[in-house]
Amino acid sequence: MAAQPTLGILTLYLNDRKLLEEKSVYARMTAIGRKHGLSVFVFTPDDVDDAGDRIFAMFYSPESRKWERRWVRFPQLIYDRCRIQRSPRFQRLLAFRRKHGHLTFLNRPLRNKWTVHRTLGKVAAFAPHLPSTRFYDSPDDVQAMLRKHSLVYVKPINGTGGRGILRVERMKDGTYAVQGRDHGRRIVTPRRVSKEQLAGVLRSWDKHGDRYIVQQGLHIRLPSGRVHDYRMLVQKNGEGEWTVTGCAGRVGPPRSITSNLHGGGRAVPMKTLLREWIGSEERIDQIRKTGETLGIGVARHLERTYGALCELALDLAIDREGRVWLLEVNPKPAREVFIQAGERDVYRTALSRPIEYALWLHRQRRLARTSKSHLPAGAGAGSAGAGLVADASGEGGSGGGPNF
């Protein structure tokens, strides 16, 4: 009897005390994996003993509800959940990825917001859904955007969770309303400034060593004055196909320029929020279809461009006319938006999809190896087996337009 396939969830400690986020999520995924015949463990680059080719991994026991550590060999599949950190731990992650890039990853790193925007902007089908965006070199870039758009956002290209974002709105009296969240997600007190003062505000903004973009803002405040948007989760399923797992609305707290849940936002079912914002059931159905088509197309294109992916979250905005806008793409999405929106079935599916896809990928690679072993002598990389491996990993594509 063949041994169980293994999936290693690769993550990062948040500090030197080895604190981990999403531990409860990994515990649930371990239990799901067991039901599907997949052994799941969690590890970080700091747990790897390269000299012995082994890992001091964390295993969760659903029976005792406790974690324990065991030395194990490298897993057959790796699910990379590492988010960007400014720490030596992140540098060790980069070294791990370089050294072990030959291993089977469900998902490869995606590029920053600016690079992803430029990549998607080259595809005609995506262009109407992308807000105007430019790289930030100086306050002049913000002024140039404000001449075209009454509202802009200044965002770090590697930021997450609404950190380090400024919202600048050109008012009718010629002044500018500036709001923001600092890198600790704290709300920056709104204020009005003149054109001359705006440049000083931008120069003094603590960029935390990051690079920034300037993006066209959308007027998406609800009658309550709170901003809102939508989080769509797109994942590979147990047949290796991209599917939309779900989409939920997010409503920001008072005075906030973002809707992120970690910044105090709340989750609402997509249809509930669209009924308040749009009203027409027919238009709501069309908006949902447009968003899902966009989500699948973006996932396919980014995978062809950057390599293997298994899931993406798309942050979408919908304006008063019902036009769907893609604000940004997140390759390491959380799932709590669905449970907070009361969509428990979607949440459970969001947890099980990576497990189901990992098993499908494992089967494809076994089939590819079996096919290759039965090839006549001299058959090489151009064989059907090698092609299957390339397709399954998402690294065999040549790029190009979306395949809706």
Residue pairs with C-beta under 8 A, 6 or more apart in sequence:
4 37
4 38
4 39
5 37
5 38
5 39
5 76
5 77
5 358
5 359
5 362
6 38
6 39
6 40
6 41
6 72
6 75
6 76
6 77
7 33
7 38
7 39
7 40
7 41
7 75
7 76
7 77
7 78
7 79
7 355
7 358
8 40
8 41
8 42
8 43
8 55
8 57
8 74
8 75
8 77
8 78
8 79
9 26
9 29
9 40
9 41
9 42
9 43
9 79
9 81
10 43
10 44
10 45
10 78
10 79
10 80
10 81
10 82
10 96
11 20
11 21
11 22
11 26
11 42
11 43
11 44
11 81
11 82
12 44
12 45
12 82
12 83
12 85
12 89
12 90
12 93
13 19
13 20
13 44
13 46
13 89
14 20
14 21
14 85
18 46
20 26
20 42
22 81
22 334
23 42
23 67
25 335
25 351
26 40
26 42
26 60
27 60
27 62
27 65
27 67
28 351
29 40
29 351
29 354
29 355
30 40
30 41
30 59
30 60
30 62
31 60
31 62
32 351
32 352
32 355
33 39
33 40
33 355
34 40
34 62
36 352
36 355
36 356
36 359
37 359
38 355
38 358
38 359
40 60
40 355
41 55
41 57
41 58
41 59
41 70
41 72
41 75
42 57
42 58
42 59
42 60
43 55
43 56
43 57
43 58
44 89
44 93
45 89
45 92
45 93
45 95
45 96
46 89
46 92
47 55
47 56
47 57
47 58
48 54
48 55
48 96
49 55
49 56
49 71
50 99
53 73
53 74
54 71
54 72
54 73
54 74
55 71
55 72
55 73
55 74
55 75
56 69
56 70
56 71
57 69
57 70
57 71
57 72
58 67
58 68
58 69
59 67
59 68
59 69
59 70
60 66
60 67
61 67
61 68
74 100
74 103
76 104
76 362
77 104
77 105
77 106
77 358
77 361
77 362
78 103
78 104
78 105
78 106
79 105
79 106
79 107
79 310
79 354
79 358
80 105
80 106
80 107
80 108
80 109
80 332
81 332
82 90
82 93
82 332
83 160
83 332
84 90
84 158
84 160
86 208
86 209
97 109
104 361
104 365
104 393
105 308
105 393
106 236
106 308
106 310
106 354
106 357
106 358
106 361
107 308
107 309
107 310
107 311
107 331
108 306
108 307
108 308
108 309
108 394
108 395
109 306
109 331
110 116
110 302
110 306
110 309
110 312
110 329
110 331
111 119
111 306
112 157
112 158
112 211
113 155
113 157
113 158
113 159
113 213
113 328
113 329
114 133
114 135
114 157
114 211
114 213
115 157
116 302
116 328
116 329
117 130
117 133
117 213
119 301
119 302
119 305
120 126
120 130
120 298
120 301
120 302
120 326
121 127
121 130
123 301
123 401
123 402
124 401
125 297
125 401
125 402
125 404
126 294
126 297
126 298
126 301
126 326
126 402
128 323
129 294
129 323
129 324
129 325
129 326
130 325
130 326
131 215
131 216
131 217
131 218
131 325
131 326
131 327
132 145
132 148
132 149
132 215
132 216
133 213
133 214
133 215
133 216
134 141
134 144
134 145
134 213
134 214
135 141
135 211
135 212
135 213
135 214
136 142
136 154
136 211
136 212
136 213
136 214
139 198
139 199
139 202
139 203
141 214
142 152
142 154
142 168
142 198
142 202
142 214
143 195
143 198
143 199
145 152
145 214
145 216
146 152
146 168
146 170
146 176
148 216
149 216
149 217
150 169
150 170
150 217
151 167
151 168
151 169
151 170
151 216
151 217
151 218
151 219
152 167
152 168
152 214
152 215
152 216
152 217
153 165
153 166
153 167
153 168
153 214
153 215
153 216
153 217
153 257
154 165
154 166
154 167
154 168
154 202
154 205
154 212
154 213
154 214
154 215
155 164
155 165
155 212
155 213
155 214
155 215
156 163
156 164
156 165
156 207
156 208
156 210
156 211
156 212
157 210
157 211
157 212
157 213
158 210
158 211
159 165
159 210
160 330
161 185
161 260
161 262
161 263
162 181
162 185
162 256
162 257
162 258
162 259
162 260
162 262
162 263
163 181
163 182
163 183
163 184
163 185
164 180
164 181
164 182
164 183
164 206
164 207
164 208
164 210
165 180
165 181
165 257
165 258
166 178
166 179
166 180
166 188
166 202
166 205
166 257
167 177
167 178
167 179
167 180
167 217
167 257
168 176
168 177
168 178
168 198
169 176
169 177
169 217
170 176
171 177
171 192
174 194
174 195
175 192
175 193
175 194
176 192
176 193
176 194
176 195
176 198
177 190
177 191
177 192
178 188
178 190
178 191
178 192
178 193
178 198
178 201
179 187
179 188
179 190
179 255
179 257
180 187
180 188
180 205
180 257
181 187
181 188
181 256
181 257
181 258
181 263
182 188
182 206
183 206
183 208
185 260
185 262
185 263
187 255
187 256
190 255
193 201
215 327
218 317
218 319
218 325
219 319
219 320
220 227
220 228
220 229
220 317
220 318
220 319
221 227
221 228
222 228
222 251
222 276
222 277
225 254
226 251
226 252
226 253
226 254
226 256
226 259
227 251
227 252
227 256
227 257
227 258
227 259
228 249
228 250
228 251
228 252
228 259
228 273
228 277
229 249
229 250
229 259
229 315
229 316
229 317
229 318
229 327
230 247
230 248
230 249
230 250
230 270
230 273
230 291
230 315
230 316
230 317
230 318
231 247
231 248
231 250
231 313
231 314
231 315
231 316
231 333
231 337
232 244
232 246
232 247
232 291
232 292
232 295
232 313
232 314
232 315
232 316
233 244
233 245
233 246
233 247
233 311
233 312
233 313
233 333
233 335
233 338
233 350
234 242
234 243
234 244
234 245
234 295
234 296
234 298
234 299
234 311
234 312
234 313
234 314
235 242
235 243
235 245
235 310
235 311
235 312
235 350
235 353
235 354
235 357
236 242
236 243
236 309
236 310
236 311
236 353
236 354
236 357
236 360
237 243
237 353
237 356
237 357
237 360
238 353
238 356
238 357
238 359
238 360
239 360
240 357
240 360
240 361
240 364
240 392
242 296
242 299
242 300
243 296
243 353
244 292
244 295
244 296
245 346
245 349
245 350
245 353
246 338
246 343
246 346
246 349
246 350
247 270
247 288
247 291
247 292
247 316
248 267
248 268
248 269
248 270
248 337
248 338
248 340
248 341
248 343
248 346
249 267
249 268
249 269
249 270
249 272
249 273
249 274
249 341
250 259
250 260
250 261
250 265
250 266
250 267
250 268
250 337
251 259
251 265
251 266
251 267
251 268
251 273
252 258
252 259
252 260
252 263
252 264
252 265
253 263
253 264
253 265
253 266
256 263
256 264
256 265
258 265
259 265
261 267
261 334
261 336
261 337
261 340
266 340
267 336
267 337
267 338
267 340
267 341
268 341
269 341
269 342
269 343
270 288
271 284
274 284
274 287
274 288
274 318
275 281
275 284
277 318
277 320
278 284
278 287
278 318
278 322
283 322
286 322
287 318
287 322
287 324
290 324
291 314
291 316
291 324
293 404
294 314
294 316
294 324
294 326
295 312
295 314
296 404
297 402
297 403
297 404
298 312
298 314
298 326
298 329
298 402
299 309
299 312
300 402
300 403
301 399
301 400
301 401
301 402
302 309
302 312
302 329
303 309
303 394
303 397
304 394
304 397
304 398
304 399
304 400
305 397
305 399
307 393
307 394
307 395
308 393
308 394
308 395
309 331
309 394
310 353
310 354
310 357
310 358
311 331
311 333
311 353
311 354
312 329
312 330
312 331
312 333
313 329
313 330
313 331
313 333
313 334
314 326
314 328
314 329
314 330
315 326
315 327
315 328
315 329
315 330
316 324
316 325
316 326
316 327
317 324
317 325
317 327
318 324
318 325
319 325
335 347
335 350
335 351
336 347
338 344
338 346
338 347
338 350
339 347
361 392
361 393
364 388
364 389
364 392
365 389
365 392
367 385
367 388
368 385
368 386
368 388
368 389
368 392
369 385
370 385
371 383
371 384
371 385
371 388
372 379
372 383
372 385
372 386
375 383
375 385
380 386
387 396
389 396
390 396
